[in-house]
């Protein structure tokens, strides 16, 4: 509830309930691609696959996109396991922005050219902040667990906001309980 995506010691599995995780699987079933930054791969080693309620891999899998400016994704990372197509998007391949990191707008063009029309950005905080800073977020779906961590990694890193006047206002379009957790869906206003 205090906006943390991991505890102070770095642990982050599992903050939300099995019900919320099942809801995320349903969300994954509706997209063409699932994206995370290389930091999430290094910290959590996620599968990033769509699994059925029974836990089996679904027949249709979204492409897994790892935003990895310098190619640090380990060869043994689970996103390379062959369960779904994976694209490690590097700055050398996609193009670099002013800071030398993957140009997110160019990445969007490249994804569109690959047939991606609906992208689920799952994390982490740095990539989410960069997408918000660039105005590339159409919808926010957030899960809030009834837990307080007090310290640790924030769910959102810098999004270029330094004062309350620059805050990104959201229009709530849905709030629902998912097991013990809350799922909030909102649209950025004026972007």
C-alpha positions in Angstrom: 0.0 0.0 0.0 3.0 2.3 0.4 4.0 2.1 -3.3 6.9 -0.4 -3.0 7.7 -3.0 -5.6 10.2 -4.8 -3.4 11.3 -5.0 0.3 14.5 -3.3 1.5 16.5 -6.6 1.1 15.3 -6.8 -2.6 12.8 -9.6 -2.1 9.6 -9.0 -4.1 8.0 -12.4 -4.5 5.1 -12.4 -3.8 3.6 -9.1 -2.8 0.2 -9.6 -4.3 -2.1 -12.6 -3.8 -2.6 -15.6 -6.1 -5.9 -14.0 -7.2 -4.1 -10.9 -8.4 -1.4 -13.0 -10.1 -4.2 -14.9 -11.9 -5.7 -11.6 -13.0 -2.4 -10.6 -14.4 -2.3 -13.8 -16.4 -5.7 -12.9 -17.9 -4.3 -9.5 -18.8 -1.3 -11.1 -20.5 -3.7 -13.2 -22.6 -5.0 -9.9 -24.2 -1.7 -8.5 -25.4 0.8 -9.0 -28.2 3.9 -8.3 -26.1 5.0 -8.2 -22.5 7.9 -5.8 -21.7 10.3 -5.4 -18.8 13.6 -3.8 -18.4 16.9 -5.7 -17.9 16.9 -4.7 -14.3 13.8 -6.7 -13.7 15.4 -9.7 -15.5 18.5 -9.4 -13.4 16.6 -9.0 -10.1 13.7 -11.4 -10.6 14.5 -13.7 -13.5 10.8 -13.8 -14.7 9.3 -16.2 -17.2 7.0 -13.5 -18.7 4.7 -16.1 -20.2 0.9 -16.4 -20.2 -0.2 -19.4 -18.2 -3.7 -20.9 -17.9 -5.6 -21.2 -14.6 -4.1 -24.7 -14.4 -0.6 -23.3 -14.6 0.1 -24.7 -18.1 1.6 -22.6 -20.8 -1.1 -21.3 -23.1 -0.8 -22.1 -26.8 -0.6 -18.4 -27.8 2.2 -16.5 -26.2 2.9 -12.8 -26.3 6.4 -11.9 -27.4 8.7 -11.2 -24.5 10.5 -7.9 -24.9 13.5 -7.0 -22.7 14.7 -3.4 -22.9 18.4 -3.9 -22.5 20.4 -1.0 -23.7 23.8 -2.7 -23.5 22.9 -6.4 -23.8 23.3 -7.5 -20.2 20.5 -10.2 -20.2 22.2 -13.4 -19.1 22.3 -16.3 -21.5 20.7 -18.5 -18.8 17.8 -16.0 -18.1 14.4 -17.7 -18.1 13.2 -15.3 -20.7 15.5 -17.1 -23.1 14.0 -20.5 -22.4 12.1 -21.0 -25.7 8.7 -21.0 -24.1 7.8 -17.9 -26.1 9.5 -15.6 -28.6 11.9 -13.2 -26.9 13.4 -10.0 -28.2 16.3 -8.4 -26.3 15.9 -4.8 -27.6 19.3 -3.1 -27.4 20.3 0.5 -28.2 22.6 -0.8 -31.0 19.6 -2.5 -32.7 16.8 -0.1 -32.0 18.6 3.2 -31.7 19.7 5.2 -28.7 18.1 8.2 -27.0 20.2 11.2 -25.7 21.3 9.2 -22.6 22.5 6.3 -24.7 19.6 4.0 -23.6 17.1 2.4 -26.0 15.0 5.0 -27.7 11.5 4.1 -26.5 9.7 5.8 -29.4 11.9 3.9 -31.9 11.2 0.7 -30.0 7.5 1.4 -30.3 7.8 1.7 -34.1 9.8 -1.5 -34.3 7.2 -3.3 -32.2 4.4 -2.0 -34.4 6.4 -3.3 -37.5 6.5 -6.7 -35.8 2.7 -6.7 -35.4 2.4 -5.6 -31.8 -0.7 -3.5 -31.3 -1.1 -4.0 -27.5 1.9 -3.9 -25.2 1.9 -4.7 -21.5 4.7 -3.0 -19.7 5.2 -5.0 -16.5 8.2 -3.3 -15.1 10.4 -2.3 -13.5 10.3 1.0 -11.9 12.9 2.6 -14.1 11.3 1.5 -17.4 7.9 2.5 -16.2 9.2 6.0 -15.2 10.8 6.4 -18.6 7.6 5.4 -20.5 5.6 7.9 -18.4 8.2 10.6 -18.9 8.0 10.1 -22.7 4.2 10.3 -22.6 3.9 6.7 -24.0 1.4 5.3 -21.5 -2.2 4.9 -22.6 -3.5 3.1 -19.6 -2.3 2.2 -16.1 -3.3 -1.0 -14.4 -2.1 -1.2 -10.8 -2.4 -3.8 -8.1 -2.3 -2.8 -4.5 -1.7 -5.4 -1.9 -2.8 -4.7 1.7 0.8 -4.7 2.9 3.2 -2.1 4.2 6.9 -2.5 3.4 8.1 0.8 4.8 11.2 0.9 2.7 12.6 -0.7 -0.4 12.4 -0.2 -4.2 9.6 2.2 -5.2 7.1 0.9 -7.8 7.8 3.9 -10.0 11.2 5.5 -10.5 11.7 9.0 -11.8 9.2 10.0 -14.4 10.6 13.6 -14.8 8.3 14.9 -12.1 10.0 17.3 -9.6 7.0 19.2 -8.2 3.4 18.4 -7.5 2.3 20.7 -10.3 4.0 18.3 -12.7 2.2 15.2 -11.3 0.5 13.0 -13.9 -3.2 13.1 -13.2 -5.1 9.9 -13.8 -8.8 9.4 -14.5 -10.0 6.3 -12.7 -12.0 4.1 -14.9 -12.2 0.9 -12.8 -11.5 -0.1 -9.2 -12.2 -3.6 -8.1 -11.2 -6.1 -5.5 -9.2 -9.1 -6.7 -9.0 -11.4 -3.7 -7.5 -9.4 -0.9 -5.9 -6.9 -3.3 -7.2 -3.9 -5.3 -6.9 -3.5 -9.1 -7.0 0.1 -10.3 -7.3 0.9 -13.9 -6.8 4.6 -14.9 -6.1 6.7 -18.0 -3.5 9.5 -18.0 -5.3 12.9 -18.4 -4.1 15.4 -20.9 -1.3 13.4 -22.4 
